[in-house]
């Protein structure tokens, strides 16, 4: 079948690569426009656009996918189906209606759980034991379409969102190719989502990533893992952000008040509402990440986190 692939970040690349290696023909990619990044705010191609450039595949970058020029080009490409992975913009009905078999979306949750922009992050933050991925028919509602296929993935006690997304991106790529094969052969029927069990996963903000030391240790641990690697957990230290890598709840650690810091030769502990947590890596403002113990040894006195 003729495919236009829609996606933007690196997590979309395994599916794009798998479709390109399949029997189907990826005739173009749809991705978000070049965006300013880094200190110099220079424009950079999205990972999907850069991959397509390297492979000589046409790149479509409309500011919004309702633009008449984009809709006309999509129609000219005569795609049978448009697989989507983390494209990053709402697709209007006019665009949904163009491909012969519509648009299908690889979503990293077990729908109807965690509809929205950050399903893996919310699954970790919520303490879910299991997550997964679904390929569903895209429709105007937010992740509401019927499901063609799904897979499950356990959430380990030390998994970060980044760990899970890496695994789900690879497994989801295989699932997407299987679904495209099945749709093309007329062998798959999408199953409507259950009306029960709906939950929502809005985008994680920088404020969401701030550690609440008044929370229990298990909640601090979940929050840090949920926002690792992006946007990255942080705490306030003398008016500046100290970024934090994953922490470990430590029932044997010193008894501390929430936000109180204890520095030992090999460990740094911080108090929570229950037992303390042991810090892993930290990154002071303007510096590179470092081991928390090394950071602690460089301080004159133990700080207190707000």
N, C-alpha and C positions, 0 to 999 in steps of 0.2 A: 504493500500500500504506500501511497504518497503521504509523507508526514511533515507537518510544520511543528517543531518542538518549541514550547514556551517555558522559559526558566531564566534565572538570573545568577544566584550565588553558586559557590562550589558544590554545595550539597546536591545540585541538579546535574552535575557532570556525569556521575555514574550511569544515570538513566539515559542521558544523551549519548554517551559512548556505547551503551548496550544497544540502543536503537540503531545507531549508525552501523554497528557490527552485525545487525540482524538482516533478514531478507527484505526488510522494508527500506524505503528510499527517503532519507531526511533531505527535503528540498530547501528548507530554510529554518532559521531559528528566530523566535520572537523574544526579546529581552528588554530590560529597562535601559533607558538612555545612559550614555557615559556620565559618570558622576565624579565630583571633586573629592579627592581623598588625600590624607597626609597633611603635613604641615604646610606644604606649598599649595595645597588645594588644587592640584593639577587634575585634569580630567583623565579618568581611567575607564577602560572597557570593563564590562562585567565579565566574570569568569566564563560564562556561557558564550558571550560575544567573542572573547579572545580565542576560545576553543574553535568556534566556527570559522574565524578568520584563518586560523592555522590549517583548517581542513577544506578551505575554499567553498564554504557554504554561505549562502546569502544571509545577511543579518538585518532584521527589522527592528527598529528602535523608536516606535511612536511614543510621544509624550503620554498619550492616552490611547488605548486600543479602540476608541470609538471614532478616531480621526478618519474622514472619508478616504484619504489616500491609502491608509493602512487597510481599510476594509476592501478597497478595490484591488490592492495587491494580493491580499489573502484569497480573494475570489479567483484572481488570475492564476495563482499557484495550484488551484484545484486539489487541495489536500483532502485526503479521505478522513483523516482524524488529526486532532491536535492534542498530544499528550502535554500535560503541564506539571512542572515541579517547581514550587516556590518562585513563581513569576513575579509576584509583588504588586499586581494591580488587578482591580476588578474587571472582568470581561463582560462587556455589554451584550444584551440579547442579539443585537445585530451581528456581532462577531460570532456568537455561539451558533447562529443558524447557518453559517457559511459552509463549514466542512460537511461532507456527506454523512459522516458518522458522529459528528459533534466533537466536543472537547472532553477529554478524560483527565482526571487530576490524581496524582500520587500525593496522598496526605499522610503525615506521620502520626497517626493515632488510630485507635480502634473505634471508628465512628459508630454511633453518634457522640461518643466521648470526645471532648476537647476539639470542638469546631473552632477554627480561628487561626491566627497568625503564629502562635507559639505553643503548639500542642505538646511537644516533648518537654519544654521547660515547665509547663504547668503540671504535667504528669509527675516529674521529679519533685517539684515544689509541694505537690499534694501527697507525696508518699506512695504513689501507685506501685504495685508489685509487678505490673505487666503493662507494656505498651505494644505498639505494632504499627502497621501501615495498611492503608486501604487505597484501592484505585476505584474511583467513582465517576459517574457521569456528571460533568459540570453543568450547573444550571444557575439562574440568577440568585437563588438563596445562598447564604453563607455555608458552604460545605454540607448541603442538604441533599444532594443528589443520590440516586440509587447506586449501590456498590457492586462492582464486577468481581472483585477479589480482595483478599486480605491475608495478612500474615501477622504472627505474634512475636514479641521479643521481650524476655524478662528484663526487669530493671534491677541490676545488681546493687548492693549496699554502698558501693563506692563509685558507681557510674555517674558521670557528669552528663549534661545535655549534649556536649560535644561527642562524648563516647557513643552515646545512643544514636545520634544523628549519623555518625560515621557508619555504624552497623546497618541502620535502617536504610541509608542511601544505597548501599550495595545490595541488600536483600530486596529493597523496593524496586531497584532497576530490573532485576530478574522478573519480579512480579509484573511490572509494567509491560515488558516485552511479551510475557505470557498472555496478558490481557489483550494487547494489541493483536497478537496472533489469533486469539479466540474470537475477538470481534470481527476481524477480517474473514474468518472462516464461518461466521454466523453461528458459532457454537456456544456463545455466552449470553446469558440474560442477566441484566442488572437487577439486584434485589433491593427494594425500598428499605431505607433505614428504619430501625425501631423507633417508635415514638417516645419510648422511655429511655432514660439514661443520658439525655442530652446535657452536655456541659460545654462551657465556652472558654477559649484560651486567647484572650487579647494579647497584643504585643507587649513584651516585657520592656519596661522603661528603666532608665538609669536609677530613678528613685526606688523602683522595685528591687534593684540590686543592692541597695544599702542594707547592711546587716543590722538586725534588731537584736541587740544583746539582751534585752528583757524577755526574749523568746526562750523556750526550752532549748537545750543543746541539739536535740534531734531536728528541730525546726531551723536552727541556724545552719546546721549541716546541709539540710535539704535546700535551703535558699542559696547557699554558696554553690552547691553542685548544679542547681537549676540554671544559674546565670553564668556558668563556666562553659565555654570561654567568652561568650558575649551576652550581655554587655560587660560582664565582669563584676564580681562582688567587691564591695568597698566599705570602708568605715571612715569616720571623721577623726582626724588626728591633728589637733591644733589648727583647725580651720582648713586643712588640706585633706585630699582623699588618699588613703592608703589602700591600694588594691590588694585583695586577698585571693589566694588559691584555695583549693579544697581544704577543709579542716576535719579533724577527727574528734568526736566526743570522747572524753576520757574520764570515766567514773573514778579512776584512781588518782586523778589530778588534784591539785590544791583547792581548797574551798575558797571561792572568790565571789565578790559581788558582780552583778552584771556590768560588763565593760571594764572591770578591773583586770590589769595585766600582770602576770607573774613571769619573770625572766629567769631561767635556769641555764646551766652551761650548754645543754643540748636541746632544750625545748622552750617554747613560749606558750603559755596558757592564757586564755581569756575567759572570764566568768560569764555565765549565762543565768537564766532563771533556774536551771537545775545544775548538772555537773558542768565543769569547764570544758572548753574545746582546745585542742592542740593545733596551733597554726602550722601550715606547711610552708608555702612560698608567700612572700609579700612583695609589693612593689611600691616604694615611696614615690611621691610625685616627682617627675623628671628623671627618675632612675630606672635601671633595669631590674627585672625580678631577681630576688635573692632568697636564700634559705632564711626562715624566720629566726633561727637561732643566731645566725651571723648578724642579721639586722639588730636583734636584741642586744648583742654584745657591744654594738656601737653606740648604744644610748647611754646618756648620763644617769637617767633615772627611769624607772618603769612608768610609761604613760597610762592614761586611762582613756578608753575609747568612748566617744559619745554615741 
